[in-house]
Amino acid sequence: MSPEVVTLSDAILFSLLSLALIMGCAWLLDSRRGKDRVIFGMILIVMLLNYLYFRITKTLPDFEWSAYALWPRAYLSFEIVVIFYTVLSIVFFFRRTDHSAAADASELTIAGAASPPAVDVFICTYNEELSILERTILAAKAIDYQNFTVWVLDDGRRDWLEVYCTDVGVRYLRRGDNVGAKGGNLNNAIRQSAKETNAPFILILDADFAPQRAILKRTVGQFADPGIGLIQTPQFYYNADPVQHNLLASKAWVDDQRIFFDVMQPSKDGWGAAFCVGTSCIVRRDALDLIGGMPQETVTEDIHLTYRLLQKGLKTRWLNERLSVGLSAESLSGYITQRCRWCLGTIQVALLRDGPFFGRGYTFLQRLHYFHGLLFWFCRPFILLLMAAPILYYFLGLPAIQMEPEAFFLYALPMVGGMWVFHAWVSGRRSMPLFTEVSQMVSAIPITIALLHALIHPFGRPFKVTAKGEDRARVDVLYPMAGTFFLVIILTFMGMLNGPLMGTYNDLDGFSVAWGVVVMVYAFVSLLVCIELPREPLDTIRFPLARQANLARDGNRMPCTVDTISISNAEITLHDNRTAGQIRAGDIVIFSPFADFDVAARVSGVDRSRLGLSMSIVAVRDRRYDWEIRQSAEDVRRKMIQRLFSEMPQAMPARAYPLAAIRGLWRRTFDRPSKLAGSIEKHAVSVRSQHALLRWQRPRDLAPRVPLLQIGAASAAPPPLAE
């Protein structure tokens, strides 16, 4: 159909029918089935290519050397980049792997082995505080595996950390310089550990990523396949990223990386091109020896390692299970720094002589997948053009797209609506319009600048560590970026008043007004993200548990649910109204939040209306290791950290909840930041979110809704903690 031969009502009808087709596909097809992904994906690809053909043939003015003709072509060039990236993504989604069966077999193999293969656990650190490091170190010591050694690789050369490592019983390594940044730090550890343990496998952890107990049992056995050089597991976070937090969406929307880890990487693995992400991965030592050690020529040693291994014919496997938890970037500046480093590193690896573009030994698909990852960063400038386009039209009369309303409903709206629905469908409802785009928009300007710098001077830039554990107790404004988005809103609104709303240029005014309104909405929400709300201290983050237990007091047992727990506090709901009346503030009670783990706590608050108890933890007993009751503040803290962070319950939503996200955005829009600071939402999710977890996201060692050990049973030989 052509807009020249259809009426506006016909175009709207066609658009509605197209959207109905898309919604029908989302309703009837199952994203877990490969054939369904192909069917839905091909429909969307046809829509994208149909739109692109229309754009190229019908929306460009005649060529001439003028801004009026060149600007639409420049805009279209970046639009083609985005469409090509989207088409490649859809095709890659056609395949998806699930190695859970191999992980089950690995667990059985390791459990039955008299002497499993040795593993060196490397924890890389530079400037992180102990409050962050101890979570990773203590959780690493709790890994359920018979033969491993924990090494802390300190590129910050801190004496206090060496003392701490000696105190908790882990190895400590430092070097005299920081050559090669993280890659150089790892190479030093590879050399030093080879002289002592020389374990055939190495688990690499960032300083803020706590491994879960099953991580080695679920992975090491899979290396029975000699073709596997590396197994990578996804990153999960126990705190909200800056976009979630600053839009009050930490309970309503997934973190920025979830689609990449849960959807894109399993798809890349299906094509044999999943890549290392730098932490929570297990690599063969002999594979590292084969490629000359950990690459350190770029600031992204992880993806560089992947392609070095692929070049030698080794596989990089993606195990899509929740086997570690870490700390997301807490500030927007840290969030942006992290992504700019990834952008720079991706370009650096592409330009290397042995990289995926210029090196030998790579397959066409491996090169194509790397090109796809590179395109991701080159899509960012398009966001800036998208924001600038209405302003250029209003003030200079330069349209980026010459499109009548009929054409918009025939070509553009079905394509945009189809993309939104498809991405929500294929990602298992992890994608959400507005929020997903804003997470890309807030970093678009810095990444575009980083792209330009990388293309001009790609090498020689220092490795920038993402700041973690900062003091976030106050409202903080990222003024340069906030000012930019505010300026976009003002200029768009003033231009709209100057032109389409108060006068007229031509028939494109209706389309330009709609475009301008969309830009102002996105810019406003991005502006809100730049006004950073305070965060609760890391030690006070409450994790949802929703675990059935028994509360013991004075020899009596009362059924209860452990709702939330932190390093020092817990919240419990009693099931029996009669027993709730017996408990007073100051009482000492005992319960088991985890299997074989007893906690004594002092009741600090009683909410009789909901049968709720708030309490402070005063003593613990970990029956997995011994029956010793630990009561000193430091011993209690360490035991709670070790148990909590090695068996971390799901702390963030597994999918998006649009209505809750909209309610949070409404509050964020109309409440002052200073008011929100006094009642900032805690990083805990509802039980509804926890029950919706995928199989591989459930902590394997926890069994919610299963009664725990009955405290005071005959097998409990030592005296109760309350004594």
C-alpha positions, -999 to 999 in steps of 0.1 A, spaced: 0 0 0 11 35 -6 1 66 14 -8 83 -19 -37 59 -25 -51 53 10 -70 75 33 -60 82 69 -88 60 82 -76 32 60 -41 36 72 -52 36 109 -73 4 102 -42 -13 86 -21 -3 116 -46 -17 141 -48 -50 122 -10 -52 121 -8 -46 159 -36 -71 164 -14 -97 145 15 -88 167 -5 -91 199 -20 -124 187 15 -138 181 26 -127 216 -5 -144 231 -5 -177 211 32 -183 206 57 -195 233 91 -178 234 107 -209 248 101 -228 216 126 -222 188 100 -225 160 77 -199 176 107 -175 179 113 -180 142 77 -173 132 73 -142 153 108 -130 144 102 -133 107 70 -113 109 89 -85 127 118 -87 102 93 -83 73 78 -52 90 113 -37 96 124 -43 60 91 -30 47 96 2 67 132 5 56 123 2 19 97 29 24 121 51 41 148 48 14 124 52 -15 97 76 -3 110 99 24 142 115 11 143 148 -7 162 150 -40 199 150 -34 218 182 -34 246 197 -14 225 214 12 215 208 48 179 201 38 190 171 17 221 159 37 205 159 72 177 134 64 204 111 48 226 113 79 197 105 101 187 76 78 223 62 79 222 58 117 186 45 115 199 17 91 225 8 117 198 4 144 176 -16 120 205 -39 110 214 -44 146 178 -53 154 174 -77 125 206 -95 136 194 -97 172 161 -112 160 179 -138 139 202 -147 168 172 -151 191 161 -180 169 185 -203 188 189 -206 225 207 -231 247 200 -245 282 229 -264 298 211 -272 330 211 -309 323 249 -308 318 251 -289 351 230 -315 368 253 -342 355 283 -322 366 270 -319 401 265 -357 403 299 -364 389 317 -341 414 296 -353 443 306 -389 435 343 -382 429 367 -392 457 390 -363 448 375 -337 424 398 -316 403 415 -287 422 403 -252 416 420 -218 423 395 -191 431 409 -157 421 392 -126 437 404 -95 418 405 -62 438 420 -27 434 403 -1 457 372 -18 472 364 -14 509 363 -43 532 326 -41 536 324 -52 499 353 -75 498 344 -95 528 311 -106 512 330 -122 483 358 -136 504 336 -152 530 311 -165 504 340 -180 484 352 -199 516 317 -214 518 317 -229 483 304 -265 485 335 -282 470 362 -304 484 393 -291 467 398 -254 461 420 -225 472 409 -189 476 434 -162 464 428 -125 469 447 -105 442 453 -71 456 463 -45 430 459 -18 456 487 -32 478 469 -27 511 484 -40 543 451 -42 562 437 -65 535 467 -88 539 461 -90 576 424 -97 570 431 -125 545 455 -141 570 428 -138 597 401 -156 577 424 -181 561 428 -172 524 458 -166 503 469 -131 495 489 -118 465 501 -84 454 525 -72 428 548 -42 425 529 -24 397 496 -23 379 507 -31 344 480 -46 324 453 -36 350 430 -66 357 445 -88 330 480 -82 344 468 -89 379 454 -122 368 485 -131 349 506 -125 381 482 -148 400 484 -175 373 522 -175 376 523 -175 414 496 -201 419 513 -224 394 542 -226 418 520 -238 446 486 -252 438 487 -253 400 450 -261 399 437 -271 365 407 -248 368 404 -212 378 373 -194 390 375 -157 384 355 -133 406 353 -95 408 357 -80 442 320 -74 446 306 -108 433 298 -134 459 298 -170 445 269 -193 455 278 -226 471 270 -247 441 291 -228 415 319 -253 412 298 -284 414 276 -271 386 305 -262 363 337 -281 368 322 -315 358 313 -300 324 349 -297 315 349 -334 308 343 -321 273 379 -312 263 366 -287 237 353 -264 264 378 -237 274 356 -215 296 322 -216 313 305 -183 320 276 -177 343 254 -146 344 257 -117 367 229 -111 392 227 -81 415 214 -76 450 209 -38 446 191 -16 422 210 0 393 208 38 391 179 38 366 158 14 387 166 33 419 162 68 408 128 60 391 116 41 422 114 10 400 136 -14 420 105 -36 428 89 -32 393 116 -36 367 146 -57 360 181 -43 360 197 -30 328 217 -61 321 190 -88 325 180 -91 288 217 -94 278 224 -121 304 192 -140 304 182 -138 267 210 -126 244 239 -146 259 219 -180 258 211 -171 221 247 -163 213 257 -196 230 233 -213 206 254 -200 177 287 -208 195 296 -172 203 288 -166 239 315 -145 256 332 -141 289 320 -111 310 349 -109 334 335 -124 366 319 -156 378 335 -177 350 356 -209 352 385 -213 328 410 -241 321 445 -233 332 459 -251 301 437 -231 279 452 -199 293 487 -214 288 477 -221 252 469 -185 244 498 -170 265 478 -160 296 451 -136 302 450 -109 275 459 -74 288 462 -53 257 427 -39 261 405 -26 289 380 -55 283 401 -85 290 370 -106 292 357 -104 256 394 -104 244 399 -137 263 368 -151 246 381 -145 211 415 -157 219 400 -190 230 377 -192 200 407 -186 177 423 -217 191 391 -238 185 379 -238 221 343 -233 231 330 -207 255 299 -221 272 271 -200 288 255 -217 318 224 -196 325 221 -202 362 222 -179 391 255 -189 407 268 -156 419 254 -123 431 271 -89 429 268 -52 434 255 -31 406 269 3 399 254 25 426 258 60 410 249 72 376 285 83 370 298 48 379 271 33 356 282 55 327 320 49 334 314 12 333 296 13 299 321 37 283 349 12 293 329 -16 277 325 5 245 362 14 244 373 -22 250 349 -36 223 365 -12 197 400 -20 210 396 -57 205 381 -51 170 412 -32 160 438 -58 172 458 -76 145 447 -110 161 411 -97 168 379 -110 152 382 -87 122 418 -89 112 430 -121 129 429 -157 115 411 -187 129 377 -172 133 345 -185 116 322 -162 98 296 -165 125 321 -156 152 331 -125 133 294 -116 127 286 -119 164 314 -96 172 302 -71 146 267 -74 162 282 -64 196 301 -35 180 268 -23 164 252 -21 198 275 8 207 271 25 173 234 26 179 239 52 207 245 82 184 210 76 169 194 84 202 210 118 201 198 124 165 163 113 177 163 140 204 178 166 181 155 160 151 124 180 163 145 209 174 162 211 140 128 210 123 112 236 146 140 262 144 157 255 110 130 239 90 151 207 85 129 176 87 147 143 94 118 123 79 93 135 54 64 113 63 27 121 62 3 107 88 -10 80 65 25 67 60 32 68 97 2 45 104 11 23 74 48 17 81 62 33 113 36 25 140 33 -12 132 71 -15 132 76 3 165 47 -15 182 59 -48 169 94 -42 183 81 -33 217 58 -64 219 84 -88 204 112 -77 228 88 -80 258 77 -115 245 112 -129 236 127 -116 269 101 -131 291 86 -97 301 119 -82 310 117 -54 285 93 -25 291 87 6 269 100 39 282 121 24 310 142 2 286 148 32 263 157 56 291 183 32 304 200 36 270 193 73 267 210 84 299 243 70 287 239 80 250 259 112 251 290 99 271 291 67 250 289 88 218 318 108 230 337 77 240 331 63 205 346 93 189 376 92 212 380 54 206 380 58 169 406 86 170 428 73 198 418 38 208 448 27 228 467 41 257 438 50 279 438 39 316 416 12 330 388 30 350 374 9 379 337 13 386 332 29 420 314 7 445 305 12 481 303 50 479 285 71 505 251 77 488 233 93 518 223 125 501 205 136 470 231 141 442 226 157 408 247 150 378 244 185 366 260 183 331 236 155 320 206 169 338 212 203 322 214 187 288 181 169 291 165 200 306 178 220 276 163 194 252 129 198 269 130 236 268 142 239 232 116 213 220 88 230 238 98 265 226 103 252 190 68 236 192 53 269 203 72 289 177 62 266 148 35 239 147 14 251 177 13 288 169 19 288 132 27 263 105 55 253 82 39 225 61 19 193 63 46 176 85 36 196 116 13 170 131 40 143 129 66 167 143 44 176 173 39 139 182 77 134 178 84 164 200 61 152 227 77 118 228 112 134 230 101 156 259 87 126 278 119 106 274 141 136 282 121 143 313 123 107 326 161 108 318 163 140 338 148 123 368 174 96 366 201 123 367 188 135 401 201 107 422 182 97 453 199 85 485 206 48 491 204 28 522 238 16 535 248 -18 521 247 -35 555 210 -26 560 198 -40 527 170 -64 535 167 -96 514 133 -113 509 133 -148 522 96 -159 526 108 -190 544 87 -212 567 103 -217 601 97 -222 638 103 -195 664 115 -208 697 110 -189 730 113 -203 765 110 -239 752 79 -231 731 78 -234 693 57 -211 672 52 -215 634 63 -184 615 76 -170 582 110 -153 580 100 -124 557 133 -105 553 168 -108 566 199 -86 566 233 -90 581 221 -77 615 183 -77 614 153 -99 605 115 -95 601 92 -124 610 55 -129 607 38 -153 632 10 -176 621 -8 -178 654 -25 -148 670 -25 -164 704 13 -169 706 20 -134 692 6 -119 724 32 -137 745 62 -119 729 74 -86 741 102 -62 730 135 -73 745 127 -110 744 153 -134 730 140 -158 703 155 -185 681 148 -194 645 165 -209 615 165 -187 584 187 -212 565 191 -250 567 214 -260 596 218 -224 607 203 -211 640 199 -174 649 192 -159 683 177 -124 681 164 -98 704 129 -85 696 131 -48 689 95 -42 677 61 -59 677 33 -52 652 3 -70 667 -20 -60 638 -1 -81 613 16 -104 638 50 -90 628 82 -90 647 113 -69 641 145 -81 657 183 -77 660 205 -107 656 227 -113 686 241 -148 682 244 -175 655 253 -212 652 262 -228 619 256 -265 622 272 -273 588 306 -268 603 304 -270 641 280 -265 670 298 -235 684 276 -206 694 291 -173 682 281 -142 701 308 -115 695 297 -88 671 325 -96 646 319 -134 646 281 -129 642 287 -105 614 311 -128 595 288 -158 599 258 -139 587 277 -125 557 290 -159 548 257 -177 550 236 -149 535 258 -141 506 267 -177 497 230 -186 496 215 -153 485 178 -152 480 165 -134 449 167 -97 457 156 -81 425 125 -87 402 128 -114 376 105 -95 352 88 -62 347 56 -51 364 43 -21 343 17 -9 367 40 -8 396 66 9 375 42 36 365 31 41 401 68 46 411 73 70 382 43 90 392 56 93 428 91 102 415 76 129 393 54 147 418 72 141 451 103 162 460 136 143 462 140 155 498 107 140 507 115 107 489 149 106 507 131 102 540 111 72 529 133 57 502 121 22 493 141 -7 505 158 -31 482 133 -60 488 109 -75 464 75 -90 470 68 -126 474 50 -125 440 83 -117 423 102 -145 442 77 -172 432 80 -162 395 117 -171 393 129 -193 365 143 -227 375 180 -216 370 174 -185 391 164 -203 423 192 -208 448 196 -246 447 205 -249 484 173 -232 496 139 -248 498 113 -220 505 81 -232 521 98 -263 535 99 -265 573 133 -261 588 150 -281 615 128 -281 646 149 -263 672 150 -283 704 145 -317 686 162 -347 701 191 -344 676 200 -310 689 225 -321 714 240 -288 725 219 -264 746 197 -238 729 212 -205 720 189 -186 743 207 -203 773 
